[in-house]
Amino acid sequence: MTLPGDFEITIFNAPLYSNYSFDNNETRQLENLLYGEMTIDCPCIHCGKDSTFRSYSRINSSNTMLADDKLLKIIRNRKYFERVLQCSRQDEHYIVFYFIVEENEIIKVGQYPSIADLTLGTIKKYNKILTKEKFKELSKAIGLSAHGIGIGSFVYLRRIFEDLIEEAHTKAIQLSGWDEEQYNKGRVDEKILMVQQYLPAFLVKNRLMYGILSKGIHELNEEECIDMFPVIETGIELILDEKLAEREQQKKIKEAAAALQKITEGLKK
């Protein structure tokens, strides 16, 4: 993989041993990653809240005055780099990245806390709408992706997608005039349309996600699945966010109705 423009974000999300090639024209970009100021927004596993992590610049004036080839020689000779980012809430809370530079490649060789640990903090809310088993599968998908196992992560995401469809299917069966035979014969996108009234709008509109997940499992390689994983994961989370919002809305409606009923009864006395 070549060095991307948003390398700070890419390296944060990349699994261990991801390697990126660079050329002499990208020496300053490489220097900024290894020595410059870096800021990342993500959950702090110690605070239990979202935070901003920042690593302040270690670039000195002598380095910035060096020619690109001399600067690159210094970076290559050092080879091993550590970047520590401090939590803006508590200085003693941090994230650490480790890199090795070999020839024209930079390789991510370590991270603490792990991507899985950081990401799991953002998905805890889905405990409310996923079964214990499905929440575990979502966690496994994230963990596998963080360790560079792309195809396996797609398997778990597809299982979650299928479970959402089946949940809608069990509700649709109760409809008058429901055609179970037609449903069983249909392709997945056709099944989604048949039960769409019980599904989040994002899932219905982006039902081709299922085809991408299936293609990833049967045809794509690990690297292709890893590259696609953040987009597909976001899609799954948007679907779950919609279900979560609907659940919260129904809860508010129920509480408001009960409170209004109580007020009405009080006024009658």
C-alpha positions in Angstrom: 0.0 0.0 0.0 1.2 3.5 -0.8 1.4 6.3 1.8 -2.1 7.9 1.9 -2.8 11.6 2.4 -4.7 11.0 5.7 -2.0 8.7 7.0 -2.5 9.6 10.7 -6.1 8.3 10.5 -5.1 5.3 8.3 -2.3 4.1 10.6 -4.6 4.4 13.6 -7.2 2.1 11.9 -4.7 -0.2 10.3 -4.1 -3.7 11.7 -0.7 -4.7 12.9 2.0 -5.3 10.3 0.3 -3.1 7.7 3.0 -1.7 5.5 3.1 1.4 3.4 5.6 2.3 0.7 6.9 5.8 0.2 9.2 7.7 -2.1 11.6 10.6 -1.6 8.8 13.1 -2.4 7.0 11.9 0.7 9.9 12.3 3.1 8.3 15.4 4.9 5.0 13.6 5.3 6.9 10.6 6.8 8.8 13.0 9.1 5.5 14.5 10.3 4.1 11.1 11.2 7.2 10.1 13.1 8.0 13.5 14.7 5.2 16.0 14.1 2.1 16.8 16.1 -0.6 14.2 15.8 -4.2 14.5 17.0 -6.7 11.6 17.1 -10.3 11.6 18.4 -11.3 8.3 19.9 -12.7 6.7 23.1 -10.4 6.6 26.1 -10.7 3.1 27.7 -9.6 4.6 31.0 -11.9 7.6 31.1 -14.7 5.6 29.6 -15.6 8.6 27.4 -14.7 10.0 24.0 -11.6 12.1 24.1 -8.9 13.8 22.0 -5.4 12.3 22.1 -2.5 14.5 21.1 1.2 14.0 20.6 3.1 17.2 20.4 5.8 17.9 17.8 9.3 16.6 18.2 10.5 18.2 15.0 13.5 20.4 15.6 14.7 23.3 13.4 17.8 21.4 12.4 15.8 18.6 10.9 13.5 20.9 8.9 16.6 22.5 7.3 18.0 19.2 6.1 17.6 18.0 2.5 15.1 15.3 2.0 17.7 12.7 1.2 19.7 13.4 4.3 16.5 13.4 6.5 15.4 10.1 5.0 18.9 8.6 5.8 18.5 9.6 9.4 15.0 8.0 9.6 16.3 4.8 8.0 19.2 4.6 10.3 17.0 4.9 13.3 14.5 2.4 12.0 12.3 2.0 15.2 9.9 4.7 16.3 7.4 5.2 19.1 4.6 7.7 19.2 2.8 8.4 22.5 -0.5 10.3 22.4 -1.9 11.7 25.6 -5.6 11.9 26.5 -6.8 15.5 26.8 -8.8 14.6 29.9 -6.0 12.9 31.8 -2.3 13.1 30.9 -1.6 9.6 32.3 -4.0 8.0 29.9 -2.3 7.4 26.5 -2.2 5.5 23.2 1.1 4.2 21.9 2.0 3.3 18.3 5.2 1.5 17.2 6.7 1.7 13.7 9.7 0.2 11.9 11.1 1.9 8.7 12.8 -0.5 6.3 14.1 0.8 3.0 11.1 2.5 1.4 8.4 1.1 3.7 7.0 2.0 7.1 5.4 -0.9 9.0 3.1 -0.6 12.0 4.4 -3.3 14.4 2.5 -2.4 17.7 -0.2 -0.5 19.4 -1.6 -0.1 22.9 -4.5 -0.1 23.6 -5.5 -2.4 20.7 -7.9 -1.2 18.0 -10.4 -3.7 19.2 -10.2 -2.4 22.8 -10.7 1.2 21.6 -13.5 0.3 19.2 -15.4 -1.9 21.7 -16.0 1.2 23.8 -18.0 2.7 21.0 -20.3 -0.3 20.4 -21.4 -1.0 24.0 -24.6 0.8 23.4 -25.7 -1.9 20.9 -26.0 -4.3 23.9 -29.5 -2.9 24.2 -30.7 -4.1 20.7 -28.4 -7.1 20.0 -28.6 -10.5 21.7 -25.6 -11.5 23.7 -24.6 -13.8 20.9 -24.9 -11.2 18.2 -23.0 -8.6 20.2 -20.2 -11.1 20.7 -20.1 -11.6 16.9 -19.9 -7.9 16.3 -17.0 -7.7 18.8 -15.3 -10.7 17.0 -15.6 -9.0 13.6 -13.9 -5.9 15.0 -11.2 -8.0 16.7 -10.5 -10.1 13.6 -10.2 -7.0 11.4 -7.8 -5.4 13.9 -5.6 -8.4 13.5 -5.7 -8.4 9.7 -8.2 -11.1 9.2 -10.6 -9.5 6.8 -12.6 -12.5 5.4 -13.4 -13.8 8.9 -14.6 -10.4 10.0 -16.9 -10.3 7.0 -18.4 -13.6 8.0 -19.5 -12.2 11.4 -20.8 -9.0 9.9 -22.9 -10.9 7.4 -24.4 -13.0 10.2 -25.5 -9.9 12.0 -27.0 -8.5 8.7 -28.8 -11.8 8.2 -30.1 -11.8 11.8 -31.6 -8.4 11.3 -33.5 -9.6 8.2 -34.7 -12.7 10.0 -35.9 -10.6 12.9 -38.0 -8.6 10.4 -39.2 -11.8 8.8 -40.6 -13.2 12.1 -42.7 -10.1 12.4 -43.8 -10.1 8.7 -45.1 -13.7 9.0 -48.0 -12.4 11.1 -49.2 -10.2 8.3 -52.5 -11.0 6.6 -51.8 -12.4 3.1 -48.1 -13.1 3.8 -46.6 -15.4 1.1 -43.9 -17.5 2.8 -43.2 -19.5 -0.3 -42.4 -16.4 -2.3 -40.2 -15.2 0.5 -38.2 -18.4 0.7 -37.7 -18.4 -3.1 -36.5 -14.8 -3.2 -33.0 -13.5 -3.3 -31.8 -11.6 -0.2 -32.5 -8.2 -1.7 -36.0 -9.3 -2.6 -36.6 -10.7 0.9 -35.4 -7.3 2.3 -38.0 -5.5 0.2 -40.7 -7.9 1.3 -40.1 -7.2 5.0 -38.9 -3.6 4.6 -41.6 -2.1 6.9 -39.8 -3.9 9.8 -36.3 -2.9 8.8 -34.2 0.3 9.3 -34.4 2.5 6.3 -30.7 2.6 5.9 -30.5 -1.2 5.5 -33.3 -1.2 2.9 -31.8 1.6 0.9 -28.3 0.0 1.1 -29.3 -3.6 0.8 -26.5 -4.3 -1.6 -24.3 -4.4 1.4 -25.2 -8.0 1.7 -23.7 -8.7 -1.8 -20.5 -7.0 -0.8 -20.2 -9.1 2.4 -20.9 -12.3 0.4 -18.4 -11.3 -2.3 -15.8 -10.6 0.4 -16.3 -14.1 1.9 -16.2 -16.0 -1.4 -14.1 -14.0 -3.8 -12.0 -11.2 -2.2 -8.7 -11.6 -0.5 -7.8 -10.6 3.1 -6.4 -7.2 2.1 -9.4 -6.2 0.0 -11.7 -7.1 2.9 -9.6 -5.2 5.4 -9.7 -2.1 3.2 -13.5 -2.4 2.9 -14.2 -3.3 6.5 -14.4 0.3 8.0 -17.1 1.3 5.4 -19.1 -1.9 6.0 -18.7 -1.7 9.7 -20.0 1.9 9.6 -23.0 0.7 7.5 -23.8 -1.9 10.1 -23.5 0.6 12.9 -25.8 3.1 11.1 -28.4 0.3 10.8 -28.0 -0.4 14.6 -28.1 3.3 15.4 -31.5 3.6 13.6 -32.8 0.6 15.6 -31.5 2.1 18.8 -33.1 5.5 18.1 -36.4 3.8 17.4 -36.2 1.9 20.6 -35.4 5.0 22.6 -38.3 6.8 20.9 -40.7 4.1 21.7 -39.5 4.2 25.3 -40.1 8.0 25.5 -43.5 7.6 23.9 -44.5 4.9 26.5 -43.1 7.0 29.4 -44.8 10.2 28.2 -48.2 8.4 27.7 -48.0 7.0 31.2 -47.1 10.4 32.7 -50.0 12.1 30.8 -52.4 9.5 31.9 -51.3 10.0 35.5 -51.8 13.8 35.2 -55.2 13.3 33.6 -56.3 11.0 36.5 -55.0 13.5 39.0 -57.0 16.4 37.4 -60.2 14.3 37.6 -60.0 14.1 41.4 
